[in-house]
Amino acid sequence: MAEATALLGLGRRDEARARAVAAHDACLAVLGPDHRRTEEARELRGRIGT
């Protein structure tokens, strides 16, 4: 998620989107849908527009 956030800040939206989706998928698989990190990843995807 840190990489996605940094890339978004640099205006590299497509790369940020790919990292955010991967982070969300990983959190969802490992931590489940109700974990706070999964929610953070979901919010990041929302900010990027995925």
mmCIF file as Biopython writes it, N, C-alpha, C and O atoms, coordinates in Angstrom:
data_model
#
loop_
_atom_site.group_PDB
_atom_site.id
_atom_site.type_symbol
_atom_site.label_atom_id
_atom_site.label_alt_id
_atom_site.label_comp_id
_atom_site.label_asym_id
_atom_site.label_entity_id
_atom_site.label_seq_id
_atom_site.pdbx_PDB_ins_code
_atom_site.Cartn_x
_atom_site.Cartn_y
_atom_site.Cartn_z
_atom_site.occupancy
_atom_site.B_iso_or_equiv
_atom_site.auth_seq_id
_atom_site.auth_asym_id
_atom_site.pdbx_PDB_model_num
ATOM 1   N N  . MET A ? 1  ? 0.818   -1.184  0.000   1.0 0.0 1  A 1 
ATOM 2   C CA . MET A ? 1  ? 0.000   0.000   0.000   1.0 0.0 1  A 1 
ATOM 3   C C  . MET A ? 1  ? 0.862   1.247   0.000   1.0 0.0 1  A 1 
ATOM 4   O O  . MET A ? 1  ? 0.478   2.271   -0.566  1.0 0.0 1  A 1 
ATOM 5   N N  . ALA A ? 2  ? 2.019   1.170   0.628   1.0 0.0 2  A 1 
ATOM 6   C CA . ALA A ? 2  ? 2.900   2.333   0.657   1.0 0.0 2  A 1 
ATOM 7   C C  . ALA A ? 2  ? 3.375   2.685   -0.749  1.0 0.0 2  A 1 
ATOM 8   O O  . ALA A ? 2  ? 3.436   3.860   -1.110  1.0 0.0 2  A 1 
ATOM 9   N N  . GLU A ? 3  ? 3.709   1.675   -1.536  1.0 0.0 3  A 1 
ATOM 10  C CA . GLU A ? 3  ? 4.140   1.937   -2.902  1.0 0.0 3  A 1 
ATOM 11  C C  . GLU A ? 3  ? 3.013   2.561   -3.719  1.0 0.0 3  A 1 
ATOM 12  O O  . GLU A ? 3  ? 3.238   3.508   -4.473  1.0 0.0 3  A 1 
ATOM 13  N N  . ALA A ? 4  ? 1.823   2.037   -3.572  1.0 0.0 4  A 1 
ATOM 14  C CA . ALA A ? 4  ? 0.678   2.573   -4.310  1.0 0.0 4  A 1 
ATOM 15  C C  . ALA A ? 4  ? 0.425   4.025   -3.926  1.0 0.0 4  A 1 
ATOM 16  O O  . ALA A ? 4  ? 0.139   4.854   -4.791  1.0 0.0 4  A 1 
ATOM 17  N N  . THR A ? 5  ? 0.527   4.335   -2.659  1.0 0.0 5  A 1 
ATOM 18  C CA . THR A ? 5  ? 0.323   5.701   -2.192  1.0 0.0 5  A 1 
ATOM 19  C C  . THR A ? 5  ? 1.391   6.628   -2.752  1.0 0.0 5  A 1 
ATOM 20  O O  . THR A ? 5  ? 1.090   7.742   -3.181  1.0 0.0 5  A 1 
ATOM 21  N N  . ALA A ? 6  ? 2.629   6.172   -2.750  1.0 0.0 6  A 1 
ATOM 22  C CA . ALA A ? 6  ? 3.726   6.985   -3.287  1.0 0.0 6  A 1 
ATOM 23  C C  . ALA A ? 6  ? 3.550   7.207   -4.786  1.0 0.0 6  A 1 
ATOM 24  O O  . ALA A ? 6  ? 3.719   8.326   -5.271  1.0 0.0 6  A 1 
ATOM 25  N N  . LEU A ? 7  ? 3.218   6.173   -5.505  1.0 0.0 7  A 1 
ATOM 26  C CA . LEU A ? 7  ? 3.015   6.299   -6.944  1.0 0.0 7  A 1 
ATOM 27  C C  . LEU A ? 7  ? 1.861   7.238   -7.260  1.0 0.0 7  A 1 
ATOM 28  O O  . LEU A ? 7  ? 1.934   8.024   -8.205  1.0 0.0 7  A 1 
ATOM 29  N N  . LEU A ? 8  ? 0.811   7.157   -6.480  1.0 0.0 8  A 1 
ATOM 30  C CA . LEU A ? 8  ? -0.319  8.067   -6.669  1.0 0.0 8  A 1 
ATOM 31  C C  . LEU A ? 8  ? 0.129   9.512   -6.456  1.0 0.0 8  A 1 
ATOM 32  O O  . LEU A ? 8  ? -0.258  10.403  -7.212  1.0 0.0 8  A 1 
ATOM 33  N N  . GLY A ? 9  ? 0.931   9.739   -5.442  1.0 0.0 9  A 1 
ATOM 34  C CA . GLY A ? 9  ? 1.445   11.073  -5.173  1.0 0.0 9  A 1 
ATOM 35  C C  . GLY A ? 9  ? 2.321   11.607  -6.290  1.0 0.0 9  A 1 
ATOM 36  O O  . GLY A ? 9  ? 2.412   12.818  -6.496  1.0 0.0 9  A 1 
ATOM 37  N N  . LEU A ? 10 ? 2.962   10.705  -7.007  1.0 0.0 10 A 1 
ATOM 38  C CA . LEU A ? 10 ? 3.807   11.102  -8.132  1.0 0.0 10 A 1 
ATOM 39  C C  . LEU A ? 10 ? 3.020   11.243  -9.431  1.0 0.0 10 A 1 
ATOM 40  O O  . LEU A ? 10 ? 3.580   11.570  -10.478 1.0 0.0 10 A 1 
ATOM 41  N N  . GLY A ? 11 ? 1.717   10.993  -9.347  1.0 0.0 11 A 1 
ATOM 42  C CA . GLY A ? 11 ? 0.885   11.114  -10.533 1.0 0.0 11 A 1 
ATOM 43  C C  . GLY A ? 11 ? 0.923   9.900   -11.445 1.0 0.0 11 A 1 
ATOM 44  O O  . GLY A ? 11 ? 0.472   9.969   -12.588 1.0 0.0 11 A 1 
ATOM 45  N N  . ARG A ? 12 ? 1.447   8.807   -10.960 1.0 0.0 12 A 1 
ATOM 46  C CA . ARG A ? 12 ? 1.553   7.577   -11.751 1.0 0.0 12 A 1 
ATOM 47  C C  . ARG A ? 12 ? 0.381   6.665   -11.407 1.0 0.0 12 A 1 
ATOM 48  O O  . ARG A ? 12 ? 0.546   5.602   -10.808 1.0 0.0 12 A 1 
ATOM 49  N N  . ARG A ? 13 ? -0.809  7.117   -11.805 1.0 0.0 13 A 1 
ATOM 50  C CA . ARG A ? 13 ? -2.079  6.510   -11.415 1.0 0.0 13 A 1 
ATOM 51  C C  . ARG A ? 13 ? -2.203  5.042   -11.851 1.0 0.0 13 A 1 
ATOM 52  O O  . ARG A ? 13 ? -2.674  4.215   -11.070 1.0 0.0 13 A 1 
ATOM 53  N N  . ASP A ? 14 ? -1.798  4.709   -13.060 1.0 0.0 14 A 1 
ATOM 54  C CA . ASP A ? 14 ? -1.942  3.321   -13.528 1.0 0.0 14 A 1 
ATOM 55  C C  . ASP A ? 14 ? -1.104  2.357   -12.705 1.0 0.0 14 A 1 
ATOM 56  O O  . ASP A ? 14 ? -1.563  1.273   -12.348 1.0 0.0 14 A 1 
ATOM 57  N N  . GLU A ? 15 ? 0.128   2.756   -12.406 1.0 0.0 15 A 1 
ATOM 58  C CA . GLU A ? 15 ? 0.988   1.910   -11.581 1.0 0.0 15 A 1 
ATOM 59  C C  . GLU A ? 15 ? 0.449   1.825   -10.152 1.0 0.0 15 A 1 
ATOM 60  O O  . GLU A ? 15 ? 0.480   0.764   -9.529  1.0 0.0 15 A 1 
ATOM 61  N N  . ALA A ? 16 ? -0.040  2.942   -9.647  1.0 0.0 16 A 1 
ATOM 62  C CA . ALA A ? 16 ? -0.620  2.961   -8.303  1.0 0.0 16 A 1 
ATOM 63  C C  . ALA A ? 16 ? -1.833  2.050   -8.233  1.0 0.0 16 A 1 
ATOM 64  O O  . ALA A ? 16 ? -2.017  1.327   -7.253  1.0 0.0 16 A 1 
ATOM 65  N N  . ARG A ? 17 ? -2.653  2.083   -9.259  1.0 0.0 17 A 1 
ATOM 66  C CA . ARG A ? 17 ? -3.855  1.243   -9.296  1.0 0.0 17 A 1 
ATOM 67  C C  . ARG A ? 17 ? -3.472  -0.233  -9.227  1.0 0.0 17 A 1 
ATOM 68  O O  . ARG A ? 17 ? -4.067  -0.998  -8.468  1.0 0.0 17 A 1 
ATOM 69  N N  . ALA A ? 18 ? -2.481  -0.632  -10.017 1.0 0.0 18 A 1 
ATOM 70  C CA . ALA A ? 18 ? -2.061  -2.037  -10.023 1.0 0.0 18 A 1 
ATOM 71  C C  . ALA A ? 18 ? -1.554  -2.471  -8.652  1.0 0.0 18 A 1 
ATOM 72  O O  . ALA A ? 18 ? -1.874  -3.568  -8.194  1.0 0.0 18 A 1 
ATOM 73  N N  . ARG A ? 19 ? -0.768  -1.623  -7.995  1.0 0.0 19 A 1 
ATOM 74  C CA . ARG A ? 19 ? -0.241  -1.947  -6.660  1.0 0.0 19 A 1 
ATOM 75  C C  . ARG A ? 19 ? -1.365  -1.994  -5.632  1.0 0.0 19 A 1 
ATOM 76  O O  . ARG A ? 19 ? -1.370  -2.856  -4.753  1.0 0.0 19 A 1 
ATOM 77  N N  . ALA A ? 20 ? -2.314  -1.070  -5.739  1.0 0.0 20 A 1 
ATOM 78  C CA . ALA A ? 20 ? -3.423  -1.033  -4.773  1.0 0.0 20 A 1 
ATOM 79  C C  . ALA A ? 20 ? -4.317  -2.258  -4.903  1.0 0.0 20 A 1 
ATOM 80  O O  . ALA A ? 20 ? -4.763  -2.816  -3.901  1.0 0.0 20 A 1 
ATOM 81  N N  . VAL A ? 21 ? -4.575  -2.670  -6.123  1.0 0.0 21 A 1 
ATOM 82  C CA . VAL A ? 21 ? -5.393  -3.873  -6.338  1.0 0.0 21 A 1 
ATOM 83  C C  . VAL A ? 21 ? -4.678  -5.090  -5.770  1.0 0.0 21 A 1 
ATOM 84  O O  . VAL A ? 21 ? -5.298  -5.921  -5.106  1.0 0.0 21 A 1 
ATOM 85  N N  . ALA A ? 22 ? -3.381  -5.201  -6.025  1.0 0.0 22 A 1 
ATOM 86  C CA . ALA A ? 22 ? -2.613  -6.335  -5.502  1.0 0.0 22 A 1 
ATOM 87  C C  . ALA A ? 22 ? -2.602  -6.330  -3.974  1.0 0.0 22 A 1 
ATOM 88  O O  . ALA A ? 22 ? -2.744  -7.381  -3.349  1.0 0.0 22 A 1 
ATOM 89  N N  . ALA A ? 23 ? -2.435  -5.151  -3.371  1.0 0.0 23 A 1 
ATOM 90  C CA . ALA A ? 23 ? -2.425  -5.049  -1.912  1.0 0.0 23 A 1 
ATOM 91  C C  . ALA A ? 23 ? -3.781  -5.444  -1.333  1.0 0.0 23 A 1 
ATOM 92  O O  . ALA A ? 23 ? -3.849  -6.166  -0.338  1.0 0.0 23 A 1 
ATOM 93  N N  . HIS A ? 24 ? -4.851  -4.974  -1.954  1.0 0.0 24 A 1 
ATOM 94  C CA . HIS A ? 24 ? -6.186  -5.309  -1.458  1.0 0.0 24 A 1 
ATOM 95  C C  . HIS A ? 24 ? -6.445  -6.805  -1.576  1.0 0.0 24 A 1 
ATOM 96  O O  . HIS A ? 24 ? -6.957  -7.428  -0.646  1.0 0.0 24 A 1 
ATOM 97  N N  . ASP A ? 25 ? -6.093  -7.373  -2.714  1.0 0.0 25 A 1 
ATOM 98  C CA . ASP A ? 25 ? -6.297  -8.809  -2.903  1.0 0.0 25 A 1 
ATOM 99  C C  . ASP A ? 25 ? -5.517  -9.624  -1.879  1.0 0.0 25 A 1 
ATOM 100 O O  . ASP A ? 25 ? -6.029  -10.608 -1.344  1.0 0.0 25 A 1 
ATOM 101 N N  . ALA A ? 26 ? -4.280  -9.218  -1.604  1.0 0.0 26 A 1 
ATOM 102 C CA . ALA A ? 26 ? -3.454  -9.936  -0.628  1.0 0.0 26 A 1 
ATOM 103 C C  . ALA A ? 26 ? -4.041  -9.816  0.780   1.0 0.0 26 A 1 
ATOM 104 O O  . ALA A ? 26 ? -4.124  -10.805 1.507   1.0 0.0 26 A 1 
ATOM 105 N N  . CYS A ? 27 ? -4.442  -8.619  1.157   1.0 0.0 27 A 1 
ATOM 106 C CA . CYS A ? 27 ? -5.039  -8.421  2.488   1.0 0.0 27 A 1 
ATOM 107 C C  . CYS A ? 27 ? -6.317  -9.228  2.623   1.0 0.0 27 A 1 
ATOM 108 O O  . CYS A ? 27 ? -6.558  -9.856  3.654   1.0 0.0 27 A 1 
ATOM 109 N N  . LEU A ? 28 ? -7.122  -9.208  1.594   1.0 0.0 28 A 1 
ATOM 110 C CA . LEU A ? 28 ? -8.380  -9.940  1.628   1.0 0.0 28 A 1 
ATOM 111 C C  . LEU A ? 28 ? -8.141  -11.434 1.798   1.0 0.0 28 A 1 
ATOM 112 O O  . LEU A ? 28 ? -8.831  -12.095 2.574   1.0 0.0 28 A 1 
ATOM 113 N N  . ALA A ? 29 ? -7.167  -11.959 1.073   1.0 0.0 29 A 1 
ATOM 114 C CA . ALA A ? 29 ? -6.883  -13.392 1.133   1.0 0.0 29 A 1 
ATOM 115 C C  . ALA A ? 29 ? -6.299  -13.812 2.480   1.0 0.0 29 A 1 
ATOM 116 O O  . ALA A ? 29 ? -6.632  -14.877 3.000   1.0 0.0 29 A 1 
ATOM 117 N N  . VAL A ? 30 ? -5.435  -12.980 3.040   1.0 0.0 30 A 1 
ATOM 118 C CA . VAL A ? 30 ? -4.724  -13.362 4.256   1.0 0.0 30 A 1 
ATOM 119 C C  . VAL A ? 30 ? -5.457  -12.923 5.519   1.0 0.0 30 A 1 
ATOM 120 O O  . VAL A ? 30 ? -5.519  -13.668 6.497   1.0 0.0 30 A 1 
ATOM 121 N N  . LEU A ? 31 ? -6.004  -11.724 5.496   1.0 0.0 31 A 1 
ATOM 122 C CA . LEU A ? 31 ? -6.575  -11.144 6.718   1.0 0.0 31 A 1 
ATOM 123 C C  . LEU A ? 31 ? -8.101  -11.186 6.772   1.0 0.0 31 A 1 
ATOM 124 O O  . LEU A ? 31 ? -8.691  -11.085 7.848   1.0 0.0 31 A 1 
ATOM 125 N N  . GLY A ? 32 ? -8.732  -11.335 5.622   1.0 0.0 32 A 1 
ATOM 126 C CA . GLY A ? 32 ? -10.186 -11.368 5.584   1.0 0.0 32 A 1 
ATOM 127 C C  . GLY A ? 32 ? -10.779 -9.990  5.342   1.0 0.0 32 A 1 
ATOM 128 O O  . GLY A ? 32 ? -10.076 -8.983  5.432   1.0 0.0 32 A 1 
ATOM 129 N N  . PRO A ? 33 ? -12.057 -9.943  5.038   1.0 0.0 33 A 1 
ATOM 130 C CA . PRO A ? 33 ? -12.700 -8.695  4.628   1.0 0.0 33 A 1 
ATOM 131 C C  . PRO A ? 33 ? -12.911 -7.679  5.748   1.0 0.0 33 A 1 
ATOM 132 O O  . PRO A ? 33 ? -13.095 -6.495  5.467   1.0 0.0 33 A 1 
ATOM 133 N N  . ASP A ? 34 ? -12.890 -8.101  6.989   1.0 0.0 34 A 1 
ATOM 134 C CA . ASP A ? 34 ? -13.200 -7.198  8.095   1.0 0.0 34 A 1 
ATOM 135 C C  . ASP A ? 34 ? -11.973 -6.634  8.806   1.0 0.0 34 A 1 
ATOM 136 O O  . ASP A ? 34 ? -12.108 -5.860  9.753   1.0 0.0 34 A 1 
ATOM 137 N N  . HIS A ? 35 ? -10.795 -7.010  8.365   1.0 0.0 35 A 1 
ATOM 138 C CA . HIS A ? 35 ? -9.572  -6.531  9.010   1.0 0.0 35 A 1 
ATOM 139 C C  . HIS A ? 35 ? -9.318  -5.068  8.639   1.0 0.0 35 A 1 
ATOM 140 O O  . HIS A ? 35 ? -9.675  -4.627  7.547   1.0 0.0 35 A 1 
ATOM 141 N N  . ARG A ? 36 ? -8.710  -4.334  9.539   1.0 0.0 36 A 1 
ATOM 142 C CA . ARG A ? 36 ? -8.491  -2.905  9.317   1.0 0.0 36 A 1 
ATOM 143 C C  . ARG A ? 36 ? -7.555  -2.643  8.145   1.0 0.0 36 A 1 
ATOM 144 O O  . ARG A ? 36 ? -7.743  -1.661  7.428   1.0 0.0 36 A 1 
ATOM 145 N N  . ARG A ? 37 ? -6.560  -3.485  7.932   1.0 0.0 37 A 1 
ATOM 146 C CA . ARG A ? 37 ? -5.644  -3.291  6.795   1.0 0.0 37 A 1 
ATOM 147 C C  . ARG A ? 37 ? -6.361  -3.534  5.467   1.0 0.0 37 A 1 
ATOM 148 O O  . ARG A ? 37 ? -6.085  -2.860  4.475   1.0 0.0 37 A 1 
ATOM 149 N N  . THR A ? 38 ? -7.274  -4.491  5.453   1.0 0.0 38 A 1 
ATOM 150 C CA . THR A ? 38 ? -8.063  -4.728  4.251   1.0 0.0 38 A 1 
ATOM 151 C C  . THR A ? 38 ? -8.921  -3.507  3.949   1.0 0.0 38 A 1 
ATOM 152 O O  . THR A ? 38 ? -9.057  -3.105  2.794   1.0 0.0 38 A 1 
ATOM 153 N N  . GLU A ? 39 ? -9.491  -2.928  4.981   1.0 0.0 39 A 1 
ATOM 154 C CA . GLU A ? 39 ? -10.300 -1.717  4.804   1.0 0.0 39 A 1 
ATOM 155 C C  . GLU A ? 39 ? -9.436  -0.557  4.295   1.0 0.0 39 A 1 
ATOM 156 O O  . GLU A ? 39 ? -9.876  0.206   3.435   1.0 0.0 39 A 1 
ATOM 157 N N  . GLU A ? 40 ? -8.225  -0.420  4.813   1.0 0.0 40 A 1 
ATOM 158 C CA . GLU A ? 40 ? -7.316  0.630   4.335   1.0 0.0 40 A 1 
ATOM 159 C C  . GLU A ? 40 ? -7.000  0.429   2.855   1.0 0.0 40 A 1 
ATOM 160 O O  . GLU A ? 40 ? -6.978  1.389   2.085   1.0 0.0 40 A 1 
ATOM 161 N N  . ALA A ? 41 ? -6.759  -0.802  2.466   1.0 0.0 41 A 1 
ATOM 162 C CA . ALA A ? 41 ? -6.468  -1.093  1.058   1.0 0.0 41 A 1 
ATOM 163 C C  . ALA A ? 41 ? -7.691  -0.788  0.191   1.0 0.0 41 A 1 
ATOM 164 O O  . ALA A ? 41 ? -7.549  -0.275  -0.919  1.0 0.0 41 A 1 
ATOM 165 N N  . ARG A ? 42 ? -8.872  -1.096  0.682   1.0 0.0 42 A 1 
ATOM 166 C CA . ARG A ? 42 ? -10.113 -0.813  -0.040  1.0 0.0 42 A 1 
ATOM 167 C C  . ARG A ? 42 ? -10.292 0.696   -0.220  1.0 0.0 42 A 1 
ATOM 168 O O  . ARG A ? 42 ? -10.687 1.158   -1.290  1.0 0.0 42 A 1 
ATOM 169 N N  . GLU A ? 43 ? -9.998  1.452   0.832   1.0 0.0 43 A 1 
ATOM 170 C CA . GLU A ? 43 ? -10.107 2.913   0.756   1.0 0.0 43 A 1 
ATOM 171 C C  . GLU A ? 43 ? -9.099  3.488   -0.235  1.0 0.0 43 A 1 
ATOM 172 O O  . GLU A ? 43 ? -9.411  4.425   -0.970  1.0 0.0 43 A 1 
ATOM 173 N N  . LEU A ? 44 ? -7.900  2.932   -0.254  1.0 0.0 44 A 1 
ATOM 174 C CA . LEU A ? 44 ? -6.885  3.391   -1.192  1.0 0.0 44 A 1 
ATOM 175 C C  . LEU A ? 44 ? -7.353  3.130   -2.624  1.0 0.0 44 A 1 
ATOM 176 O O  . LEU A ? 44 ? -7.213  3.996   -3.487  1.0 0.0 44 A 1 
ATOM 177 N N  . ARG A ? 45 ? -7.894  1.973   -2.875  1.0 0.0 45 A 1 
ATOM 178 C CA . ARG A ? 45 ? -8.441  1.689   -4.203  1.0 0.0 45 A 1 
ATOM 179 C C  . ARG A ? 45 ? -9.522  2.686   -4.567  1.0 0.0 45 A 1 
ATOM 180 O O  . ARG A ? 45 ? -9.606  3.123   -5.714  1.0 0.0 45 A 1 
ATOM 181 N N  . GLY A ? 46 ? -10.339 3.043   -3.607  1.0 0.0 46 A 1 
ATOM 182 C CA . GLY A ? 46 ? -11.390 4.029   -3.869  1.0 0.0 46 A 1 
ATOM 183 C C  . GLY A ? 46 ? -10.825 5.389   -4.234  1.0 0.0 46 A 1 
ATOM 184 O O  . GLY A ? 46 ? -11.349 6.062   -5.122  1.0 0.0 46 A 1 
ATOM 185 N N  . ARG A ? 47 ? -9.748  5.804   -3.549  1.0 0.0 47 A 1 
ATOM 186 C CA . ARG A ? 47 ? -9.130  7.090   -3.856  1.0 0.0 47 A 1 
ATOM 187 C C  . ARG A ? 47 ? -8.514  7.088   -5.250  1.0 0.0 47 A 1 
ATOM 188 O O  . ARG A ? 47 ? -8.513  8.108   -5.939  1.0 0.0 47 A 1 
ATOM 189 N N  . ILE A ? 48 ? -7.993  5.943   -5.655  1.0 0.0 48 A 1 
ATOM 190 C CA . ILE A ? 48 ? -7.361  5.850   -6.965  1.0 0.0 48 A 1 
ATOM 191 C C  . ILE A ? 48 ? -8.422  5.729   -8.062  1.0 0.0 48 A 1 
ATOM 192 O O  . ILE A ? 48 ? -8.227  6.185   -9.188  1.0 0.0 48 A 1 
ATOM 193 N N  . GLY A ? 49 ? -9.528  5.114   -7.712  1.0 0.0 49 A 1 
ATOM 194 C CA . GLY A ? 49 ? -10.593 4.984   -8.684  1.0 0.0 49 A 1 
ATOM 195 C C  . GLY A ? 49 ? -10.668 3.614   -9.341  1.0 0.0 49 A 1 
ATOM 196 O O  . GLY A ? 49 ? -10.892 3.499   -10.546 1.0 0.0 49 A 1 
ATOM 197 N N  . THR A ? 50 ? -10.480 2.586   -8.536  1.0 0.0 50 A 1 
ATOM 198 C CA . THR A ? 50 ? -10.581 1.228   -9.090  1.0 0.0 50 A 1 
ATOM 199 C C  . THR A ? 50 ? -11.875 0.588   -8.665  1.0 0.0 50 A 1 
ATOM 200 O O  . THR A ? 50 ? -12.147 -0.556  -9.030  1.0 0.0 50 A 1 
#
